[in-house]
Amino acid sequence: MSDIEIISPLPGIFYRQPSPEAEPFVQEGDKVEPDTIIGLIEVMKQFSEIFAETHGIIRTITIQNGDAIEPGQVIAIIKNDNE
């Protein structure tokens, strides 16, 4: 097994949940699939979904809800189970 870093493709504000009242998309320890949404990035009132893009388990989420994020910044680390 190896660790996969999920990298931000763009700058903006990172959100771990779809709305303030909702549960986070994922938590550390959750099993994910390639199409699992792990968060949203807001840029000028436009929201882009960020996907896990691999099978595995969320090891670490490095960005907190509402934090500013830059391109290339690590959002999460997933323990990949494809091997």
N, C-alpha and C positions, 0 to 999 in steps of 0.2 A: 504494500500500500504506500501511496505517496500523498503529500500535501499539495493541493492546488490553491493558488491565490486568485481570488476574484478581484479584478482590477476595475476601477472606475474609468469608463470611457469618456466622461465629460465632467466639467465643473458644475457645481450647483449645491443644493441642500439635500442631504440624504435623509430619507424617512424609512424607518423599520416597520411601519404599519400603514395601512391604507387610509386610516382616519384617526383622529385623536382618541376616539372611544374604542377602537378596534384593538385586537390582540396583534402582536408583531407577526410578520409573515413567517419568520423562523426564529428559533432559539438555538443556543449552543446545545449540541447533542442531538438535534433533529436530523432525521434521514432526509436527503434531498435527491431529486431526479434532475435531469438537465433542464426541464421546463418549470422547475420550482422557482417562484419569485422570491428573492431574498430581500428586496427593498425597492425603493423608488428614488430617483434623482429629479429634483425640480429645478428647471432652468427657465426663468422668465414665464412662470405660470404654466409651463408645459412639464408633464410628468413622464419620465422614461422608466420602464420596468427593468430591473436588473435581475438576471436569471442565474441560477447555480451553474448551468452549462456542463454539469457532470453528475455522475452518481456518487454518493458518499454521505458523510456525516459532517455537520457543521462543527468544526473544532473551535473556532474563535470568530467573533464578530468584532472588527476593530474600529468601527465607526458608530457613534451613538446617534440616536434619533435627534434630528434637527441640526446636526453638525454640518459645517461647510466641508465640501470635498473637492479635490482637484483631480484632473486626469492623471491616471497612473497610480493613484493612491489605492492601497489595499483596502477592500471593503470587508472581506471575510476570507477565512482559510478553511478549506474543506478537505477532510481526510478521504481521499479517493479510494473507492473499492472496486475499480475496474481491473485491477491487476490480479 
